[in-house]
Structure formats: C-alpha cells, structure tokens
Amino acid sequence: MAAPPIALTIAGSDSGGGAGIQADLKTFQHFRVFGTSVITAVTAQNTRGVAGWLAMPVSLIEAQFDAVVDDLRPAATKTGMLADASIVEAVVSGIRRRALSSLIVDPVMVAASGDPLLERDTVSALRELLVPLATLVTPNLAEAELLVGETVRDVDAMERAGRTLVARGATAALIKGGHLVGDAAIDVLVHGDRVRVFSHPRLETRHTHGTGCTLSSAIAAQLALGLELERAVELSIDWVHRAIASAPALGGGHGPLNHWSD
C-alpha cells in the first residue's frame, strides 16, 4: 500500500468535536489523507457555545510544529484558530522557515455560537502577516469585513473583498456567503484574475457547527491529493453541502456536520 499524503492543521481544539482540530482530522481521514496537528488553543465548548478557552504557550506551539515537520512534512497545511498576534507571528515564522506550500488560511474569529475566539490584536496580524502567504484564504462575511475594512453583504461586495485579499498577497480568496439573505448559499472564489460563483440551495438547519473548519480542511486534503485549486474548492463545497444536509442532529445548539457523508 502506498503511503498516503500528509496534511497539517494548525488550529484550536473543540471539546465538542464539531469544529477545530477535531473536525479537521475527521475531514482528512474522510479523504484518506493522513492528518497531523499543531494545537494552538484549547476550548471548553459544546453545540450551545464556548464556556472558555486558553491559548497554548508559543514555545509549545513551535515545538509541535517542528516535531511534525521534521518527520511528517505536509503536502498541504491549513490554519484555523490562532487566538493572538504572538501565535500568528510564530506560525508565520515556522511556515516561512520550513517553506511550506499549499497553505489554506481559515481566519477563525468567532464560533458559530457568536463567541469570540481571538484577541483584538490578532486581526491585523492575520491580515498583514498570514494572508500574504496563503494559497487560499477562506473568510465568511463577517471575517471578510474585518480583513478588508469594508461592508460585505452582497455578491458584488464579496468579489471586491476577494480581489482585495488577492491584491494583498493571497493567491486566491474564497468568500463564504452562508449568512447572505436569500434562498441560495453563495460562495465567491477569486483566483488571480478569475472569479467563480458557487451556488447551492440554502438548507434550513441549525446544524452548521464547524462548517468553515470542515470546508478549509477538505480543500487542504484535496490539495494534498494533488488536485488543482479550483477543482479542490468545487469538490469541497459540494461535499460540505451534503455533510450539512445529512447532519446527525446532535446537541441542543448548533450541531456538527456529518463527517461520514459521501
């Protein structure tokens, strides 16, 4: 049996299992990619909300990163919850120092419950240091607004935000429109000079916890498998839509997706 490709997630732990490191590793496994991890923070949360969280010491984050990359070099990497500016700086330094490629940046800022997952100084660090290294950055509407400093509430604004992020150094930007008003869930991909709009019927469900984490890790897995970026995005969006549609209805709040979905 040939060795599987390796993917790395650099993110926070979700004790409820629906998002963060847990969702990323489930997603990697689904796509038959070997998952490795660097845990940046530990959260106490479930489907109803975040009771608390604690960032890991930067020295331990750096030790995890070097231990993984020394022995299990990833074909693709994704970032999630990075908590504060010092963690962003450490992650950026490691990625540059080890020349990691195929980097998906999911700028996790707020949990599905609305609870914040970073310190205030983190947004500028993400924007100025990490976004320029990204093969793809995947903000939702609220995250895009923070990153570009403009209101993002329709498809035209999503395209403008994507172009701004590409102009700031990202190879591509996927602006996720799950919170747009309307019957369709629309995502806008800006890849260089190309723009592609993805549209799916909106699913009326509260089981969307971990959608962003799952999508970004699915794209990372597809890149690790050797797919080109736009095809990886297309397949991943389709799969996440099916995973939401078949969610197992767990918990009393925003429940997790179905990571077993075909």
Summary of the structure (lengths in Angstrom):
residues: 262
radius of gyration: 16.6
end to end distance: 22.8
largest distance: 50.1
contacts: 964
relative contact order: 0.16
helix: 39%
strand: 26%
